[in-house]
Structures are given as structure tokens and as C-alpha cells.
Amino acid sequence: MGEVLAALATGLWHWDTATELVTVDPEAARLLGLPAEQTTLTEAKARARLHPVDWNEIIAVVGLAVTEGTLAEVRIRVMDEHGRVIRVVRSRSKPSFNPEKKSFQLIGTLQEVTEPTPGTPAGRSAVTGDWRRSREAFLLDAGRALAEARSTEEVLRVAAGLSMPGFTPDGLAVFGVEGDRLTIIGHHGHQPGDDGPFSHMALDTDYPAAEVVRTGRAVYISTPEQYKSRYPAAWPLAASFNRHSWAFLPLTVAGRTMGAWMAAFAYPVTFNPDERSVLTTVARMLAQALSRAGTAETERALTDGLQRSMLPTLGPQIPGMNVAARYVPTGGGLQVGGDWYDMIPLPGGPPSGGGRIALVIGDVQGHDVRAAGLMGQLRIALRAYASEGHRPDAVLSRASRFLHGLSDGAIRPGTPEEDALADLRFATCLYVEADPATGTLDIARAGHPDPAIRMADGTVLARPTAGGLPLGIDPDADYPTTRIILEPGETMLICTDGLIETGGHDLESGWQRIRAILEDHKGDLEELADALVQGVHGPSSHHTTGPFADRREDDIAVLLLSRPEEGCGETVVVRPTVRRTMLSVAQAEPERVAVARQHLRELLHDWPSPDQVDSAVLLVSEMLTNVLVHTDADALLLAEVRGESGSRRMRIGVTDTSDALPHKRRPGELASSGRGLMLIELLADAWGVDPQGEGKSIWFELYESDGSGT
């Protein structure tokens, strides 16, 4: 036998991966560039005689042949000691696998061959004379394109456009499995309706794709005669398509066959090992891409469902007020997070008539399913507490205790301290109880950004409000209430920090960006809501999803509340002659004097004389400090600007409940107090003290100048 093979220039070899030894006869040794005598080589020595790319090819082809129960056939470039290719040989072998030793045994032949000539049948697989190079480039491009496909439709479109090196199919079909039935996920190269007979075919049917799904092994059919003899029952269905060769390959992910891929050819294909290797690799990549796309589509469906179930729609129009809202999810993971808003009708209308409402906006820590779940629970709890008629401070106190209980229950016994802290979740929240008839807003805040007010003349102020810790941190936390009046023509903005900090901004720079949008906008409330989202992150709908949402850095939730001018059906931009704001400073909050100074500067942002602004800020600081030092009462700052530009007048008053009237005195040189009224008399254009029913109000006025000091 050996002599006959030697006469045919064919050598024999034996490879046992368990012993890592390769035995070759004299002819095989000669073909490997060794002395023509039988010898045994280690794997390392045999590998040194072969091109490294081809050695990897051998490993892949052997595994494929064992899986399919076929011959392992591969072309190998033999190298000399200097790394030069001395010849090309073809190896054919029948591999077997030992499951106990997890090793292969191969007995095969080696025969010298020449590279195929382009244009000949043998050279059909050599696209440009170098089939391997073309194949590697094709697989690289195919892998990249399939990895980038984000939906099942995209994956099928990429698969239909694959141009395989030298044997491109003209018909493709992707089969899935539902229960005990085949389904067709998609196809290419067929007419509409051609898939009818193959849809919902039973898995025990005598059809190649069904067999592939049942066994997990590929089926290659080179001729119509083979198809007819092997699958006589299915042949009448396939005959009408006038194809000559078919390959049915399993779509396997994580050891599970999820479907089958059919590649049909209009010309005969022998399906040599190289062609089978390409088809098998494409099938694996296709299976992975379909699995990823299916998972992504499931996540998107879950996201949409979560958003629809958790995000409320604003109720009917409120007489006396308009409301607009936007929510834009983050792009991470399931595109759901912990931001939310809500509008809650409250029981028992106020004496002024018209039903009260509560507006809530909040942000649960995190951007995952757990954050979304906690958000849903917290939103329901807030609704329940509000519907019971509790005041804003009580609603947030109860909600904080509720969330703390949820987080505490989520900590597993024995969890390390740092992991336990990671399990804790908290939420920021802003709760506003609004009386549409009077414009009264009672606000309680839990670690959330302050609201902003756009006045009727376009001036925008951040409205400082008293607040407490985020919900869920301290079950006994207190949440003081701040009352403000929303005047006709004014709009209040409340939002989550995603609107402010998106795009790399911090709270200060992000607020300046939002303030500019509020000041410049001249449309209605819905247009303003869109402008705010577009200004930080591009186009938006009421609830934005899809490709745009994927670019979000953080969830964005926005609520706008406006009080239209009397006689107006909707909010319009007006330029009245009065600009007014109020701010309270409690005895226990001396730090709010600094907040009041900044608040006044924002109110006077367009006052032409910086000296007058500095004077007003100094006098307000003196007046508020005097109340805190010389009385036991809290102070209320009321500031307003009246008149047309160029002839405006600012009037600023500080009210307290003490009956002790201030009096002017001359302090000594080293005195630390007593200069307040002297400064008012020196810097103000007019001033006075007005006794009230309970307490008093001290006020001063400054008249607008051109800023030049004249």
C-alpha cells in the first residue's frame, strides 16, 4: 500500500493530539522538506515546517470535520528553515475524537498540488489568485458588518448583501424555531409568498432545515439528484426554485441551536472544505448577530412598556394654569432610569375656588431596572400620601420613610459594609402644591435642584427654597415648606439635573445655559418645553425613544407651570412694567442672607448702574441682618421694579413681625452696629418705615440712572 502511494507521490501521516506526536512515512517526510525516511516528530517540529496561518486552518477544519462527520481536507504551505514556501500540499484525513481524553486522532495523506488557475473550475474559489487572502478579507468585513447590525432586519439585510469569495449564493433564508415548528425569520432572492409552504413546518418533517435544527449538524447538497434522493418528500417544494446546490447550516449560540440558515446556489457547488469553512464561520457570526439583535429588540420592547406604564400623561387643562412636561430617557442599558414627573389632583378645593393640584418631579439614583422599579413604587406612594390630603412637608417625610424601608429591606444579611451601602438607593424630589386660582405655590424640596421662575417681562430667577435630605437617607428627616406666588404671566420651571448637567456642564454653567433659553424663548409653553430639551440634546418628542435617546448621558425630566395673563387662554410673552419677587429668611437660617443678595442681583440683572445695584445689595444685607440680630422674628424680603426702561424705580422692603421700630443713632467709632439707617439715608433716593397690623416694614427706593453716575 505504501509503495503504491509513493508511486503516486502521496505520503501517509498519523497525528495523535493526546501524545502530541506526528508520524510520517518517507514520502510524507520528503514533502515536508525532511529526509525521505519514516520518522516521528513532535507537534512543535511538525508545526515548524508549516505556514502558521495554515496550522490554524488545520485546527479549525479538523473540528469542523468531527462535528459534521466528514473528511478534513486542507491545503498547506510547507516552509523551509528560512521561512520560505517550498511547496503546497493537500492533506486529506478522517479525524476521530476521544471524549475521555478530549483528543483527536488523524490518519491521512499528503500530496503535492499546484495553486488553482483562475478561470478553471478548480480556480473558481480563488478570487484573485489568492483564495485565502480574499476569504480572510471577506470574513473580516462580514464580521464587522454583522457586529454593527442592531436589529433583526439589519442583520438580514447584511446577510443578503454578503458576497462570498467565489461562490456567492443567490437565495438565502433564515429559519427560527417556535415550539415544535420552523418559522421563517427572513429571506432574500425569493418572490413574496414563496415562503408560504415552509412557514410553520413541523420539526419532524423530512426537510433539510428541520433536520439541521433537530441534529445541530450542517447539510450540504451539491446536486438536485442528491436533494431528490435524500429528501424525496421535500423535493417538490424545492424543485420550483431551479437551484443546483444547497447548504443548510445550524445557527448555534451557547450550545443551543436557535434556527438554521439556507444558502442556495444557481450553479453546482462541491462544498469543499474551504467553502464549508467559510459557510460555517458566516453561520456562527449570523447566529451571534441574530441573538444580539433579538436581545436588543426585547430590551427595547421592555423599555417602551416600562415607560408607557410608569410615565403619566398630564391630566386635563387646569383652569387658571397651564402645564407642559417632557421626559427623555438615558441611552444606557434598557434606556430606563429613575427620573419621573407627576401631576396629582388634590382633595378639597381651597376657599378661593378651583381644585388644587400637586406637581412632583424626582430622580431615583441609578439608571437600571431596579431604579425604574423603585421610581414606580415611590411615585405610587407619593400619590397615595398626596391624595390623603397631607401637606407638602408631610408628603415628603412619609415618602422618605417609605423609601428608606424599601432600601433597608434590600440589604442582605452578612453583606459587607461597602456592598451594603451600594445597595442603598435614595431619590431627590421636588413637591409643589399649587392653587390655580391665586397662584400660590407651596414647595417642599428633598435634595433636588431649586425651581426657576421666568417673570412676565422675561427676567429669569433661580428661586431658592428651603429643603431637606434626599428621600430614603434619613427616615426622620424634615422638609420645610416655602410659599411663593406665581404672578400672572409668570412661568415656573422644575427639572431633574439631567437637563442642567448634560453635555459636560456643572450646575452653574448648565444653569446659565438653561437661563438663556428661558429668557430668549418667545413661544407658548409646549414650544418652550421642546426648546429646553433641544437646547441641551437635540430634537425631542413628548417621550423620546429610539436612536436619539441612545445618545443621552442622563435622564431628563422637565415640568413647566405657567399662570396666563387675565383674559388669555394660554401663556403668551408679555412685557409688563412690574417685576416682583419675595424671599423669606428665618432666624435659624442666617446663611440665606447671602442667598437673598444673589437673588436681588439676578432680579436687577439689566439695571444699568452697577453702583446702584451694589447699593441695593448692601442695604438689603443690612436690613435682613438687623431683623435677625435685633428681633426674634423672621424676615420677608419683597423686591419689585416698576416703570418703563430708562425711568424705572426699584422698591425693596423687609417685613418682620416685631413691633420695635428702628431709630437712627450715631454709632461710636468702634461700634459694630447702628449704621443701617444711616446707610439707607445716604444711599437711597427715598425710604421709610410702615407700621403694620402685626410688625413693620422698612423700605427704600432707588431710581434708574444711565449708569454713568449722573
Secondary structure, DSSP 8 states (H G I E B T S, - for coil): -HHHHHHTTEEEEEEETTTTEEEE-HHHHHHTTS-SS-EEEEHHHHHHTB-HHHHHHHHHHHHHHHHHT--EEEEEEEE-TTS-EEEEEEEEEEEEEETTTTEEEEEEEEEEE----TTSGGGTT-SSS-HHHHHHHHHHHHHHHHHH--SHHHHHHHHHT---SS---SEEEEEEEETTEEEEEEEESS-TTTTGGGTTEETTSS-HHHHHHHH---EEE-SHHHHHHH-TTTHHHHHTT--SEEEEEEEEETTEEEEEEEEEESS-----HHHHHHHHHHHHHHHHHHHHHHHHHHHHHHHHHHHHHHS----S-BTTBEEEEEEE--SSTTS--SEEEEEEE-SS--TTSS--EEEEEEEES-SSHHHHHHHHHHHHHHHHHHHTT--HHHHHHHHHHHHHHHHHHHS-TT--HHHHHHH---EEEEEEEEETTTTEEEEEEEB----EEE-TTS-EEE----EE--BTT-TT----EEEEE--TT-EEEEE-HHHHHTTT--HHHHHHHHHHHHHH--S-HHHHHHHHHHHHHS---TB--STTGGG-SS-EEEEEEE---TT-SS------SEEEEEEEE-TT-TTHHHHHHHHHHHHTTT-S-HHHHHHHHHHHHHHHHHHHHH-SS-EEEEEEEESSTTS-EEEEEEEES-----------TT-SS--HHHHHHHH-SEEEEEE-SSSEEEEEEEE---SS--
